[in-house]
Amino acid sequence: MGHPRRSGVPAVILTSSARRILATAAAAFCLAPLAQAQGSAADWPQQPVTFIMTFPAGSGVDVVARTIQEPLGRVLGQPIVVDYKVGAAGNVALEYVSRAKPDGYTLVFGTAATHGSNAALYKKLPFDVEADFVPVTPILDVSNVLTINPDVMNVRTLKEFVDLVRANPGKYNYASTGNGTGTHMAFAELNSRLGLNMVHVPYKGGPEAMQAILKGETCCIMNQVQTVLTQYKAGKVRLLGVTTAKRVAAVQEVPAIGESGIPGTQGFDSSTWFALFAPKGTDAAVVAKMNAAVRQVLQMPEVRTKLEQAGNTIRLETPEQFRATVRANRQKWAEVVKAANISIE
């Protein structure tokens, strides 16, 4: 039995090619509003860009983010918003960004720890530090420095420190800015190399850890140079050695740990870096645009001077170069974690 036809409406028979043309046109019509809403990479950014912070306000990464925030906003033509997702040595922030829309408007302010040692320390991360993120740009290298409360440990050199700890195994506690952070791993590497028996006490971030040192709750910390300068200049803490291969200009009088001559310290280099990462799938053109903008900001005399005077070294790399840095960093810390026999659930 045939289908009834409406009176006055002629039947239209489409060829297969005509049907394909109509289907293509319909798809383009449906996608047009989406493309217009998202904009092209050339138009990015058309709204504020958010930096998701891995560590709390007042921490080293926060100080650096705040330093570049305003000038970077000027270069991009859109404000930079700083948002804190703190916890689990940066993993809370990384999980959040790994699930964010890859449109270039949500980036994570990561470190050599969040995208390096954490992968070896935490066995059940809900993301992959390489596969789920796009390296956008490094910002700077940061030296840690062995910082002590002289009222708790009355020593003046690294050798005196080592001798005191070896004579009192298990007696001295060292602070960190959290399990698996760069401050934790730098101290763990030193202890492993020298066979020191110390107790690790993790805190929620740099400010809290520094207060613990000043109060004498713990004896020492491998904290970032920029976060201890004020207390050092005020004579409240003593610096015994920087963790970079060479001395740091901001505290030129403090020797590098590797030049101490103590067996096991040769070649010691446990610095970290700060950097920006985007969710996987972010347009390469957007990544390149942010990389170029950050480079421009880091080469502004007022920004460069401020960061370098705080004990940092500017790092300029393309996204491709930085990807290789991230991979090498991950491999290095995997070896350190294995040698120190550290694991965090």
Number of C-alpha atoms within 10 A of each C-alpha: 3 4 5 6 9 8 6 6 7 8 8 6 8 10 8 8 9 11 12 12 10 12 12 12 12 12 10 12 11 11 11 11 11 10 11 9 8 12 14 15 17 9 9 20 20 13 12 15 20 17 24 25 24 27 29 21 18 15 21 20 22 17 16 21 22 15 18 18 18 15 20 21 18 13 15 19 14 16 18 22 17 19 16 17 20 19 17 20 21 27 24 18 25 34 19 16 23 24 12 16 14 18 22 24 21 21 28 29 27 26 27 22 25 23 25 26 24 28 23 23 21 17 11 11 15 13 16 14 23 16 10 19 23 25 28 29 28 28 26 20 20 31 27 29 32 23 24 28 23 19 14 16 18 13 18 13 15 19 15 14 15 17 12 16 18 16 11 13 12 12 12 17 15 23 27 29 25 23 24 28 24 30 27 22 26 26 26 24 20 20 16 17 17 15 14 19 17 18 14 18 18 18 16 18 22 25 17 17 23 24 12 21 22 19 12 16 16 24 20 28 28 30 29 26 26 23 20 22 18 13 13 16 10 8 11 15 21 24 25 23 24 30 29 22 18 17 20 26 14 15 19 12 12 18 22 24 27 21 16 16 11 13 9 15 17 14 14 20 20 23 20 23 22 22 23 23 29 29 27 19 13 19 16 14 14 21 23 17 18 22 21 19 18 24 20 14 22 23 13 11 9 11 15 17 14 13 20 18 16 21 22 25 18 19 17 19 17 16 21 13 13 19 18 12 15 21 14 13 18 22 14 13 23 18 13 19 21 12 13 17 11 14 14 12 7
